Amino acid sequence: MYLFGSLILAAISTCSAANELNHFAYSCDSSTLSGTVLISNCQREDGLYVSSSIDLVDCLVNTNGILAYCQNGNYGPTCSGYSLSGTVLSCTCLDFQQAGQSTSIDLNCCVTNTDGTLTC
């Protein structure tokens, strides 16, 4: 239980410590989800908006039924039923006992807009 609490605190700290102006919601709009792929119109440094996408399996991991931020996490094979509400991704992920757990995560804490390109 202590480890789980530490993971949650680390995720919250990472989100709040990150440069908020780089969060994709501040410079991207019309975000949609296609499976594990986030699609959004993002502003480039020259002010123009371009369509950008990122496969979120490159940004998230399933840890015992709970989504967490992690480069190359590859959560896709163990999660399903994806939906996006604002910047919050929700889905069902399998835990260690293969039971489905409802989970959600704020993508604004791990997805950024880098000159019109979504990155994590």
Backbone atoms as SQL, in Angstrom:
CREATE TABLE atoms (id INTEGER PRIMARY KEY, chain TEXT, resi INTEGER, resn TEXT, atom TEXT, x REAL, y REAL, z REAL);
INSERT INTO atoms VALUES
  (1, 'A', 1, 'MET', 'N', 0.822, -1.192, 0.000),
  (2, 'A', 1, 'MET', 'CA', 0.000, 0.000, 0.000),
  (3, 'A', 1, 'MET', 'C', 0.868, 1.260, 0.000),
  (4, 'A', 2, 'TYR', 'N', 1.980, 1.192, 0.712),
  (5, 'A', 2, 'TYR', 'CA', 2.884, 2.341, 0.757),
  (6, 'A', 2, 'TYR', 'C', 3.427, 2.651, -0.635),
  (7, 'A', 3, 'LEU', 'N', 3.793, 1.600, -1.380),
  (8, 'A', 3, 'LEU', 'CA', 4.327, 1.792, -2.727),
  (9, 'A', 3, 'LEU', 'C', 3.293, 2.451, -3.623),
  (10, 'A', 4, 'PHE', 'N', 2.037, 2.015, -3.539),
  (11, 'A', 4, 'PHE', 'CA', 0.963, 2.600, -4.346),
  (12, 'A', 4, 'PHE', 'C', 0.821, 4.085, -4.041),
  (13, 'A', 5, 'GLY', 'N', 0.812, 4.455, -2.769),
  (14, 'A', 5, 'GLY', 'CA', 0.706, 5.859, -2.376),
  (15, 'A', 5, 'GLY', 'C', 1.880, 6.674, -2.889),
  (16, 'A', 6, 'SER', 'N', 3.065, 6.085, -2.861),
  (17, 'A', 6, 'SER', 'CA', 4.251, 6.776, -3.369),
  (18, 'A', 6, 'SER', 'C', 4.154, 7.013, -4.866),
  (19, 'A', 7, 'LEU', 'N', 3.619, 6.027, -5.602),
  (20, 'A', 7, 'LEU', 'CA', 3.453, 6.184, -7.048),
  (21, 'A', 7, 'LEU', 'C', 2.480, 7.305, -7.366),
  (22, 'A', 8, 'ILE', 'N', 1.381, 7.379, -6.623),
  (23, 'A', 8, 'ILE', 'CA', 0.391, 8.431, -6.843),
  (24, 'A', 8, 'ILE', 'C', 1.011, 9.798, -6.560),
  (25, 'A', 9, 'LEU', 'N', 1.727, 9.920, -5.452),
  (26, 'A', 9, 'LEU', 'CA', 2.363, 11.194, -5.118),
  (27, 'A', 9, 'LEU', 'C', 3.390, 11.588, -6.166),
  (28, 'A', 10, 'ALA', 'N', 4.136, 10.634, -6.677),
  (29, 'A', 10, 'ALA', 'CA', 5.125, 10.941, -7.714),
  (30, 'A', 10, 'ALA', 'C', 4.448, 11.449, -8.975),
  (31, 'A', 11, 'ALA', 'N', 3.336, 10.840, -9.354),
  (32, 'A', 11, 'ALA', 'CA', 2.612, 11.277, -10.553),
  (33, 'A', 11, 'ALA', 'C', 2.062, 12.682, -10.376),
  (34, 'A', 12, 'ILE', 'N', 1.509, 12.968, -9.204),
  (35, 'A', 12, 'ILE', 'CA', 0.956, 14.295, -8.938),
  (36, 'A', 12, 'ILE', 'C', 2.069, 15.336, -8.943),
  (37, 'A', 13, 'SER', 'N', 3.193, 15.011, -8.313),
  (38, 'A', 13, 'SER', 'CA', 4.313, 15.944, -8.265),
  (39, 'A', 13, 'SER', 'C', 4.845, 16.231, -9.658),
  (40, 'A', 14, 'THR', 'N', 4.951, 15.206, -10.475),
  (41, 'A', 14, 'THR', 'CA', 5.446, 15.380, -11.839),
  (42, 'A', 14, 'THR', 'C', 4.545, 16.317, -12.608),
  (43, 'A', 15, 'CYS', 'N', 3.240, 16.141, -12.456),
  (44, 'A', 15, 'CYS', 'CA', 2.286, 16.969, -13.181),
  (45, 'A', 15, 'CYS', 'C', 2.380, 18.417, -12.732),
  (46, 'A', 16, 'SER', 'N', 2.361, 18.656, -11.450),
  (47, 'A', 16, 'SER', 'CA', 2.348, 20.030, -10.967),
  (48, 'A', 16, 'SER', 'C', 3.689, 20.725, -11.174),
  (49, 'A', 17, 'ALA', 'N', 4.776, 19.969, -11.212),
  (50, 'A', 17, 'ALA', 'CA', 6.090, 20.578, -11.383),
  (51, 'A', 17, 'ALA', 'C', 6.406, 20.886, -12.843),
  (52, 'A', 18, 'ALA', 'N', 5.693, 20.247, -13.751),
  (53, 'A', 18, 'ALA', 'CA', 5.958, 20.467, -15.181),
  (54, 'A', 18, 'ALA', 'C', 5.553, 21.881, -15.574),
  (55, 'A', 19, 'ASN', 'N', 6.177, 22.402, -16.618),
  (56, 'A', 19, 'ASN', 'CA', 5.858, 23.729, -17.130),
  (57, 'A', 19, 'ASN', 'C', 4.458, 23.703, -17.728),
  (58, 'A', 20, 'GLU', 'N', 3.510, 24.367, -17.071),
  (59, 'A', 20, 'GLU', 'CA', 2.113, 24.320, -17.492),
  (60, 'A', 20, 'GLU', 'C', 1.901, 24.818, -18.908),
  (61, 'A', 21, 'LEU', 'N', 2.711, 25.751, -19.381),
  (62, 'A', 21, 'LEU', 'CA', 2.525, 26.285, -20.727),
  (63, 'A', 21, 'LEU', 'C', 2.828, 25.252, -21.798),
  (64, 'A', 22, 'ASN', 'N', 3.552, 24.195, -21.455),
  (65, 'A', 22, 'ASN', 'CA', 3.843, 23.135, -22.413),
  (66, 'A', 22, 'ASN', 'C', 2.743, 22.089, -22.479),
  (67, 'A', 23, 'HIS', 'N', 1.832, 22.057, -21.513),
  (68, 'A', 23, 'HIS', 'CA', 0.742, 21.095, -21.535),
  (69, 'A', 23, 'HIS', 'C', -0.066, 21.306, -22.803),
  (70, 'A', 24, 'PHE', 'N', -0.451, 20.222, -23.455),
  (71, 'A', 24, 'PHE', 'CA', -1.076, 20.340, -24.766),
  (72, 'A', 24, 'PHE', 'C', -2.403, 21.081, -24.752),
  (73, 'A', 25, 'ALA', 'N', -3.139, 21.065, -23.670),
  (74, 'A', 25, 'ALA', 'CA', -4.457, 21.718, -23.630),
  (75, 'A', 25, 'ALA', 'C', -4.366, 23.232, -23.792),
  (76, 'A', 26, 'TYR', 'N', -3.223, 23.822, -23.491),
  (77, 'A', 26, 'TYR', 'CA', -3.074, 25.272, -23.591),
  (78, 'A', 26, 'TYR', 'C', -2.883, 25.752, -25.028),
  (79, 'A', 27, 'SER', 'N', -2.442, 24.848, -25.924),
  (80, 'A', 27, 'SER', 'CA', -2.177, 25.275, -27.300),
  (81, 'A', 27, 'SER', 'C', -2.702, 24.296, -28.350),
  (82, 'A', 28, 'CYS', 'N', -3.551, 23.368, -27.937),
  (83, 'A', 28, 'CYS', 'CA', -4.177, 22.417, -28.857),
  (84, 'A', 28, 'CYS', 'C', -5.674, 22.407, -28.586),
  (85, 'A', 29, 'ASP', 'N', -6.460, 22.114, -29.622),
  (86, 'A', 29, 'ASP', 'CA', -7.910, 22.022, -29.435),
  (87, 'A', 29, 'ASP', 'C', -8.481, 20.920, -30.320),
  (88, 'A', 30, 'SER', 'N', -9.784, 20.715, -30.195),
  (89, 'A', 30, 'SER', 'CA', -10.500, 19.687, -30.965),
  (90, 'A', 30, 'SER', 'C', -9.871, 18.310, -30.781),
  (91, 'A', 31, 'SER', 'N', -9.507, 17.973, -29.552),
  (92, 'A', 31, 'SER', 'CA', -8.861, 16.687, -29.282),
  (93, 'A', 31, 'SER', 'C', -9.868, 15.551, -29.340),
  (94, 'A', 32, 'THR', 'N', -9.463, 14.460, -29.985),
  (95, 'A', 32, 'THR', 'CA', -10.268, 13.245, -30.069),
  (96, 'A', 32, 'THR', 'C', -9.360, 12.048, -29.822),
  (97, 'A', 33, 'LEU', 'N', -9.996, 10.900, -29.651),
  (98, 'A', 33, 'LEU', 'CA', -9.270, 9.669, -29.389),
  (99, 'A', 33, 'LEU', 'C', -9.696, 8.633, -30.417),
  (100, 'A', 34, 'SER', 'N', -8.745, 7.941, -31.005),
  (101, 'A', 34, 'SER', 'CA', -9.010, 6.830, -31.914),
  (102, 'A', 34, 'SER', 'C', -8.223, 5.638, -31.393),
  (103, 'A', 35, 'GLY', 'N', -8.877, 4.782, -30.619),
  (104, 'A', 35, 'GLY', 'CA', -8.167, 3.695, -29.944),
  (105, 'A', 35, 'GLY', 'C', -7.211, 4.284, -28.934),
  (106, 'A', 36, 'THR', 'N', -5.924, 4.019, -29.101),
  (107, 'A', 36, 'THR', 'CA', -4.906, 4.558, -28.184),
  (108, 'A', 36, 'THR', 'C', -4.241, 5.819, -28.730),
  (109, 'A', 37, 'VAL', 'N', -4.747, 6.331, -29.852),
  (110, 'A', 37, 'VAL', 'CA', -4.129, 7.493, -30.503),
  (111, 'A', 37, 'VAL', 'C', -4.894, 8.773, -30.178),
  (112, 'A', 38, 'LEU', 'N', -4.182, 9.757, -29.631),
  (113, 'A', 38, 'LEU', 'CA', -4.729, 11.085, -29.356),
  (114, 'A', 38, 'LEU', 'C', -4.484, 11.954, -30.586),
  (115, 'A', 39, 'ILE', 'N', -5.555, 12.599, -31.078),
  (116, 'A', 39, 'ILE', 'CA', -5.474, 13.471, -32.251),
  (117, 'A', 39, 'ILE', 'C', -5.935, 14.856, -31.825),
  (118, 'A', 40, 'SER', 'N', -5.190, 15.884, -32.207),
  (119, 'A', 40, 'SER', 'CA', -5.519, 17.241, -31.797),
  (120, 'A', 40, 'SER', 'C', -4.995, 18.240, -32.823),
  (121, 'A', 41, 'ASN', 'N', -5.608, 19.424, -32.869),
  (122, 'A', 41, 'ASN', 'CA', -5.096, 20.533, -33.675),
  (123, 'A', 41, 'ASN', 'C', -4.218, 21.373, -32.760),
  (124, 'A', 42, 'CYS', 'N', -2.935, 21.450, -33.079),
  (125, 'A', 42, 'CYS', 'CA', -1.976, 22.109, -32.194),
  (126, 'A', 42, 'CYS', 'C', -1.311, 23.306, -32.871),
  (127, 'A', 43, 'GLN', 'N', -1.108, 24.340, -32.065),
  (128, 'A', 43, 'GLN', 'CA', -0.504, 25.572, -32.563),
  (129, 'A', 43, 'GLN', 'C', 1.013, 25.426, -32.656),
  (130, 'A', 44, 'ARG', 'N', 1.547, 25.830, -33.803),
  (131, 'A', 44, 'ARG', 'CA', 2.997, 25.871, -33.975),
  (132, 'A', 44, 'ARG', 'C', 3.519, 27.204, -33.444),
  (133, 'A', 45, 'GLU', 'N', 4.823, 27.344, -33.376),
  (134, 'A', 45, 'GLU', 'CA', 5.432, 28.585, -32.892),
  (135, 'A', 45, 'GLU', 'C', 5.104, 29.772, -33.784),
  (136, 'A', 46, 'ASP', 'N', 4.815, 29.529, -35.078),
  (137, 'A', 46, 'ASP', 'CA', 4.468, 30.624, -35.989),
  (138, 'A', 46, 'ASP', 'C', 2.987, 31.001, -35.915),
  (139, 'A', 47, 'GLY', 'N', 2.234, 30.357, -35.009),
  (140, 'A', 47, 'GLY', 'CA', 0.830, 30.685, -34.795),
  (141, 'A', 47, 'GLY', 'C', -0.150, 29.840, -35.578),
  (142, 'A', 48, 'LEU', 'N', 0.304, 29.111, -36.580),
  (143, 'A', 48, 'LEU', 'CA', -0.578, 28.259, -37.369),
  (144, 'A', 48, 'LEU', 'C', -0.927, 26.989, -36.600),
  (145, 'A', 49, 'TYR', 'N', -2.139, 26.480, -36.834),
  (146, 'A', 49, 'TYR', 'CA', -2.574, 25.227, -36.219),
  (147, 'A', 49, 'TYR', 'C', -2.421, 24.092, -37.216),
  (148, 'A', 50, 'VAL', 'N', -1.910, 22.967, -36.762),
  (149, 'A', 50, 'VAL', 'CA', -1.739, 21.784, -37.597),
  (150, 'A', 50, 'VAL', 'C', -2.288, 20.571, -36.856),
  (151, 'A', 51, 'SER', 'N', -2.732, 19.578, -37.613),
  (152, 'A', 51, 'SER', 'CA', -3.202, 18.336, -37.008),
  (153, 'A', 51, 'SER', 'C', -1.998, 17.534, -36.529),
  (154, 'A', 52, 'SER', 'N', -2.107, 16.994, -35.328),
  (155, 'A', 52, 'SER', 'CA', -1.026, 16.211, -34.750),
  (156, 'A', 52, 'SER', 'C', -1.624, 15.007, -34.034),
  (157, 'A', 53, 'SER', 'N', -0.864, 13.940, -33.942),
  (158, 'A', 53, 'SER', 'CA', -1.342, 12.755, -33.229),
  (159, 'A', 53, 'SER', 'C', -0.178, 12.082, -32.517),
  (160, 'A', 54, 'ILE', 'N', -0.524, 11.334, -31.482),
  (161, 'A', 54, 'ILE', 'CA', 0.473, 10.561, -30.742),
  (162, 'A', 54, 'ILE', 'C', -0.195, 9.295, -30.228),
  (163, 'A', 55, 'ASP', 'N', 0.495, 8.177, -30.352),
  (164, 'A', 55, 'ASP', 'CA', -0.009, 6.929, -29.793),
  (165, 'A', 55, 'ASP', 'C', 0.346, 6.932, -28.306),
  (166, 'A', 56, 'LEU', 'N', -0.675, 6.909, -27.478),
  (167, 'A', 56, 'LEU', 'CA', -0.467, 7.042, -26.033),
  (168, 'A', 56, 'LEU', 'C', 0.229, 5.841, -25.406),
  (169, 'A', 57, 'VAL', 'N', 0.369, 4.727, -26.146),
  (170, 'A', 57, 'VAL', 'CA', 1.151, 3.616, -25.604),
  (171, 'A', 57, 'VAL', 'C', 2.601, 4.040, -25.387),
  (172, 'A', 58, 'ASP', 'N', 3.008, 5.126, -26.052),
  (173, 'A', 58, 'ASP', 'CA', 4.357, 5.659, -25.857),
  (174, 'A', 58, 'ASP', 'C', 4.480, 6.505, -24.593),
  (175, 'A', 59, 'CYS', 'N', 3.348, 6.777, -23.924),
  (176, 'A', 59, 'CYS', 'CA', 3.348, 7.704, -22.786),
  (177, 'A', 59, 'CYS', 'C', 2.843, 7.097, -21.475),
  (178, 'A', 60, 'LEU', 'N', 2.123, 5.981, -21.550),
  (179, 'A', 60, 'LEU', 'CA', 1.435, 5.452, -20.372),
  (180, 'A', 60, 'LEU', 'C', 1.733, 3.974, -20.156),
  (181, 'A', 61, 'VAL', 'N', 1.591, 3.549, -18.907),
  (182, 'A', 61, 'VAL', 'CA', 1.759, 2.148, -18.535),
  (183, 'A', 61, 'VAL', 'C', 0.582, 1.735, -17.654),
  (184, 'A', 62, 'ASN', 'N', 0.206, 0.463, -17.718),
  (185, 'A', 62, 'ASN', 'CA', -0.798, -0.111, -16.832),
  (186, 'A', 62, 'ASN', 'C', -0.058, -0.763, -15.676),
  (187, 'A', 63, 'THR', 'N', -0.265, -0.243, -14.478),
  (188, 'A', 63, 'THR', 'CA', 0.351, -0.799, -13.282),
  (189, 'A', 63, 'THR', 'C', -0.743, -1.373, -12.395),
  (190, 'A', 64, 'ASN', 'N', -0.976, -2.678, -12.522),
  (191, 'A', 64, 'ASN', 'CA', -1.985, -3.384, -11.729),
  (192, 'A', 64, 'ASN', 'C', -3.369, -2.750, -11.865),
  (193, 'A', 65, 'GLY', 'N', -3.753, -2.396, -13.090),
  (194, 'A', 65, 'GLY', 'CA', -5.080, -1.846, -13.342),
  (195, 'A', 65, 'GLY', 'C', -5.173, -0.340, -13.230),
  (196, 'A', 66, 'ILE', 'N', -4.054, 0.331, -13.016),
  (197, 'A', 66, 'ILE', 'CA', -4.039, 1.787, -12.856),
  (198, 'A', 66, 'ILE', 'C', -3.089, 2.389, -13.892),
  (199, 'A', 67, 'LEU', 'N', -3.586, 3.355, -14.670),
  (200, 'A', 67, 'LEU', 'CA', -2.733, 4.032, -15.644),
  (201, 'A', 67, 'LEU', 'C', -1.758, 4.969, -14.940),
  (202, 'A', 68, 'ALA', 'N', -0.528, 4.996, -15.427),
  (203, 'A', 68, 'ALA', 'CA', 0.497, 5.899, -14.888),
  (204, 'A', 68, 'ALA', 'C', 1.340, 6.415, -16.052),
  (205, 'A', 69, 'TYR', 'N', 2.015, 7.544, -15.840),
  (206, 'A', 69, 'TYR', 'CA', 2.892, 8.126, -16.850),
  (207, 'A', 69, 'TYR', 'C', 4.176, 7.315, -16.928),
  (208, 'A', 70, 'CYS', 'N', 4.583, 6.975, -18.162),
  (209, 'A', 70, 'CYS', 'CA', 5.809, 6.211, -18.341),
  (210, 'A', 70, 'CYS', 'C', 6.171, 6.197, -19.814),
  (211, 'A', 71, 'GLN', 'N', 7.371, 6.673, -20.159),
  (212, 'A', 71, 'GLN', 'CA', 7.835, 6.598, -21.546),
  (213, 'A', 71, 'GLN', 'C', 7.827, 5.141, -21.993),
  (214, 'A', 72, 'ASN', 'N', 7.311, 4.880, -23.183),
  (215, 'A', 72, 'ASN', 'CA', 7.262, 3.531, -23.762),
  (216, 'A', 72, 'ASN', 'C', 6.568, 2.528, -22.852),
  (217, 'A', 73, 'GLY', 'N', 5.489, 2.965, -22.201),
  (218, 'A', 73, 'GLY', 'CA', 4.793, 2.129, -21.233),
  (219, 'A', 73, 'GLY', 'C', 4.033, 0.961, -21.815),
  (220, 'A', 74, 'ASN', 'N', 3.504, 1.102, -23.037),
  (221, 'A', 74, 'ASN', 'CA', 2.800, 0.037, -23.742),
  (222, 'A', 74, 'ASN', 'C', 1.606, -0.522, -22.965),
  (223, 'A', 75, 'TYR', 'N', 0.709, 0.345, -22.510),
  (224, 'A', 75, 'TYR', 'CA', -0.476, -0.092, -21.777),
  (225, 'A', 75, 'TYR', 'C', -1.534, -0.722, -22.681),
  (226, 'A', 76, 'GLY', 'N', -1.474, -0.480, -23.973),
  (227, 'A', 76, 'GLY', 'CA', -2.516, -0.861, -24.924),
  (228, 'A', 76, 'GLY', 'C', -3.033, -2.286, -24.844),
  (229, 'A', 77, 'PRO', 'N', -2.176, -3.310, -24.804),
  (230, 'A', 77, 'PRO', 'CA', -2.670, -4.686, -24.828),
  (231, 'A', 77, 'PRO', 'C', -3.476, -5.096, -23.595),
  (232, 'A', 78, 'THR', 'N', -3.364, -4.356, -22.497),
  (233, 'A', 78, 'THR', 'CA', -4.046, -4.753, -21.260),
  (234, 'A', 78, 'THR', 'C', -5.188, -3.818, -20.877),
  (235, 'A', 79, 'CYS', 'N', -5.539, -2.882, -21.761),
  (236, 'A', 79, 'CYS', 'CA', -6.612, -1.927, -21.472),
  (237, 'A', 79, 'CYS', 'C', -7.577, -1.862, -22.654),
  (238, 'A', 80, 'SER', 'N', -8.827, -1.433, -22.377),
  (239, 'A', 80, 'SER', 'CA', -9.835, -1.336, -23.438),
  (240, 'A', 80, 'SER', 'C', -10.893, -0.321, -23.037),
  (241, 'A', 81, 'GLY', 'N', -11.815, -0.036, -23.965),
  (242, 'A', 81, 'GLY', 'CA', -12.931, 0.863, -23.677),
  (243, 'A', 81, 'GLY', 'C', -12.497, 2.294, -23.456),
  (244, 'A', 82, 'TYR', 'N', -11.627, 2.796, -24.312),
  (245, 'A', 82, 'TYR', 'CA', -11.059, 4.137, -24.153),
  (246, 'A', 82, 'TYR', 'C', -12.089, 5.232, -24.412),
  (247, 'A', 83, 'SER', 'N', -12.039, 6.286, -23.595),
  (248, 'A', 83, 'SER', 'CA', -12.844, 7.485, -23.841),
  (249, 'A', 83, 'SER', 'C', -12.051, 8.697, -23.364),
  (250, 'A', 84, 'LEU', 'N', -12.366, 9.844, -23.967),
  (251, 'A', 84, 'LEU', 'CA', -11.673, 11.086, -23.633),
  (252, 'A', 84, 'LEU', 'C', -12.698, 12.130, -23.250),
  (253, 'A', 85, 'SER', 'N', -12.520, 12.750, -22.089),
  (254, 'A', 85, 'SER', 'CA', -13.367, 13.847, -21.632),
  (255, 'A', 85, 'SER', 'C', -12.446, 15.007, -21.286),
  (256, 'A', 86, 'GLY', 'N', -12.412, 16.001, -22.161),
  (257, 'A', 86, 'GLY', 'CA', -11.453, 17.087, -21.980),
  (258, 'A', 86, 'GLY', 'C', -10.054, 16.549, -22.167),
  (259, 'A', 87, 'THR', 'N', -9.255, 16.561, -21.110),
  (260, 'A', 87, 'THR', 'CA', -7.902, 16.007, -21.181),
  (261, 'A', 87, 'THR', 'C', -7.777, 14.695, -20.412),
  (262, 'A', 88, 'VAL', 'N', -8.897, 14.162, -19.919),
  (263, 'A', 88, 'VAL', 'CA', -8.865, 12.958, -19.091),
  (264, 'A', 88, 'VAL', 'C', -9.195, 11.715, -19.922),
  (265, 'A', 89, 'LEU', 'N', -8.250, 10.784, -19.957),
  (266, 'A', 89, 'LEU', 'CA', -8.431, 9.496, -20.612),
  (267, 'A', 89, 'LEU', 'C', -8.987, 8.518, -19.591),
  (268, 'A', 90, 'SER', 'N', -10.064, 7.831, -19.941),
  (269, 'A', 90, 'SER', 'CA', -10.640, 6.795, -19.083),
  (270, 'A', 90, 'SER', 'C', -10.688, 5.487, -19.855),
  (271, 'A', 91, 'CYS', 'N', -10.492, 4.384, -19.151),
  (272, 'A', 91, 'CYS', 'CA', -10.575, 3.067, -19.772),
  (273, 'A', 91, 'CYS', 'C', -10.647, 2.009, -18.680),
  (274, 'A', 92, 'THR', 'N', -10.673, 0.759, -19.094),
  (275, 'A', 92, 'THR', 'CA', -10.633, -0.367, -18.172),
  (276, 'A', 92, 'THR', 'C', -9.335, -1.117, -18.421),
  (277, 'A', 93, 'CYS', 'N', -8.560, -1.337, -17.356),
  (278, 'A', 93, 'CYS', 'CA', -7.281, -2.037, -17.473),
  (279, 'A', 93, 'CYS', 'C', -7.271, -3.266, -16.576),
  (280, 'A', 94, 'LEU', 'N', -6.609, -4.314, -17.036),
  (281, 'A', 94, 'LEU', 'CA', -6.504, -5.536, -16.251),
  (282, 'A', 94, 'LEU', 'C', -5.492, -5.364, -15.124),
  (283, 'A', 95, 'ASP', 'N', -5.856, -5.899, -13.940),
  (284, 'A', 95, 'ASP', 'CA', -4.906, -5.908, -12.830),
  (285, 'A', 95, 'ASP', 'C', -4.128, -7.226, -12.865),
  (286, 'A', 96, 'PHE', 'N', -3.314, -7.489, -11.839),
  (287, 'A', 96, 'PHE', 'CA', -2.483, -8.690, -11.818),
  (288, 'A', 96, 'PHE', 'C', -3.300, -9.974, -11.814),
  (289, 'A', 97, 'GLN', 'N', -4.556, -9.911, -11.323),
  (290, 'A', 97, 'GLN', 'CA', -5.428, -11.081, -11.298),
  (291, 'A', 97, 'GLN', 'C', -6.295, -11.168, -12.557),
  (292, 'A', 98, 'GLN', 'N', -6.009, -10.320, -13.556),
  (293, 'A', 98, 'GLN', 'CA', -6.740, -10.261, -14.823),
  (294, 'A', 98, 'GLN', 'C', -8.177, -9.776, -14.665),
  (295, 'A', 99, 'ALA', 'N', -8.454, -9.045, -13.589),
  (296, 'A', 99, 'ALA', 'CA', -9.771, -8.421, -13.375),
  (297, 'A', 99, 'ALA', 'C', -9.722, -7.002, -13.930),
  (298, 'A', 100, 'GLY', 'N', -10.795, -6.583, -14.595),
  (299, 'A', 100, 'GLY', 'CA', -10.858, -5.244, -15.163),
  (300, 'A', 100, 'GLY', 'C', -11.059, -4.181, -14.099),
  (301, 'A', 101, 'GLN', 'N', -10.270, -3.126, -14.151),
  (302, 'A', 101, 'GLN', 'CA', -10.360, -2.011, -13.215),
  (303, 'A', 101, 'GLN', 'C', -10.591, -0.720, -13.997),
  (304, 'A', 102, 'SER', 'N', -11.589, 0.069, -13.582),
  (305, 'A', 102, 'SER', 'CA', -11.811, 1.378, -14.202),
  (306, 'A', 102, 'SER', 'C', -10.708, 2.321, -13.746),
  (307, 'A', 103, 'THR', 'N', -10.132, 3.046, -14.682),
  (308, 'A', 103, 'THR', 'CA', -9.031, 3.948, -14.362),
  (309, 'A', 103, 'THR', 'C', -9.091, 5.168, -15.271),
  (310, 'A', 104, 'SER', 'N', -8.525, 6.253, -14.820),
  (311, 'A', 104, 'SER', 'CA', -8.456, 7.465, -15.642),
  (312, 'A', 104, 'SER', 'C', -7.189, 8.231, -15.291),
  (313, 'A', 105, 'ILE', 'N', -6.764, 9.079, -16.243),
  (314, 'A', 105, 'ILE', 'CA', -5.537, 9.842, -16.059),
  (315, 'A', 105, 'ILE', 'C', -5.637, 11.132, -16.863),
  (316, 'A', 106, 'ASP', 'N', -5.112, 12.213, -16.305),
  (317, 'A', 106, 'ASP', 'CA', -5.114, 13.503, -16.989),
  (318, 'A', 106, 'ASP', 'C', -3.922, 13.556, -17.942),
  (319, 'A', 107, 'LEU', 'N', -4.210, 13.500, -19.235),
  (320, 'A', 107, 'LEU', 'CA', -3.149, 13.511, -20.247),
  (321, 'A', 107, 'LEU', 'C', -2.396, 14.831, -20.284),
  (322, 'A', 108, 'ASN', 'N', -3.005, 15.874, -19.756),
  (323, 'A', 108, 'ASN', 'CA', -2.356, 17.185, -19.768),
  (324, 'A', 108, 'ASN', 'C', -1.068, 17.190, -18.944),
  (325, 'A', 109, 'CYS', 'N', -0.908, 16.202, -18.082),
  (326, 'A', 109, 'CYS', 'CA', 0.298, 16.116, -17.259),
  (327, 'A', 109, 'CYS', 'C', 1.452, 15.421, -17.969),
  (328, 'A', 110, 'CYS', 'N', 1.162, 14.703, -19.057),
  (329, 'A', 110, 'CYS', 'CA', 2.260, 13.974, -19.713),
  (330, 'A', 110, 'CYS', 'C', 2.365, 14.240, -21.204),
  (331, 'A', 111, 'VAL', 'N', 1.348, 14.830, -21.832),
  (332, 'A', 111, 'VAL', 'CA', 1.398, 15.125, -23.264),
  (333, 'A', 111, 'VAL', 'C', 1.643, 16.620, -23.444),
  (334, 'A', 112, 'THR', 'N', 2.607, 16.953, -24.290),
  (335, 'A', 112, 'THR', 'CA', 2.950, 18.350, -24.537),
  (336, 'A', 112, 'THR', 'C', 2.860, 18.657, -26.028),
  (337, 'A', 113, 'ASN', 'N', 2.770, 19.947, -26.334),
  (338, 'A', 113, 'ASN', 'CA', 2.811, 20.428, -27.703),
  (339, 'A', 113, 'ASN', 'C', 4.189, 21.036, -27.934),
  (340, 'A', 114, 'THR', 'N', 4.948, 20.448, -28.848),
  (341, 'A', 114, 'THR', 'CA', 6.264, 20.963, -29.200),
  (342, 'A', 114, 'THR', 'C', 6.207, 21.446, -30.642),
  (343, 'A', 115, 'ASP', 'N', 5.970, 22.739, -30.812),
  (344, 'A', 115, 'ASP', 'CA', 5.892, 23.367, -32.133),
  (345, 'A', 115, 'ASP', 'C', 4.914, 22.643, -33.062),
  (346, 'A', 116, 'GLY', 'N', 3.731, 22.323, -32.527),
  (347, 'A', 116, 'GLY', 'CA', 2.689, 21.699, -33.329),
  (348, 'A', 116, 'GLY', 'C', 2.707, 20.189, -33.335),
  (349, 'A', 117, 'THR', 'N', 3.624, 19.596, -32.613),
  (350, 'A', 117, 'THR', 'CA', 3.739, 18.140, -32.555),
  (351, 'A', 117, 'THR', 'C', 3.469, 17.657, -31.137),
  (352, 'A', 118, 'LEU', 'N', 2.534, 16.713, -30.984),
  (353, 'A', 118, 'LEU', 'CA', 2.256, 16.134, -29.675),
  (354, 'A', 118, 'LEU', 'C', 3.403, 15.211, -29.276),
  (355, 'A', 119, 'THR', 'N', 3.881, 15.382, -28.040),
  (356, 'A', 119, 'THR', 'CA', 4.979, 14.563, -27.521),
  (357, 'A', 119, 'THR', 'C', 4.678, 14.186, -26.079),
  (358, 'A', 120, 'CYS', 'N', 5.421, 13.202, -25.581),
  (359, 'A', 120, 'CYS', 'CA', 5.279, 12.849, -24.159),
  (360, 'A', 120, 'CYS', 'C', 6.638, 12.665, -23.530);
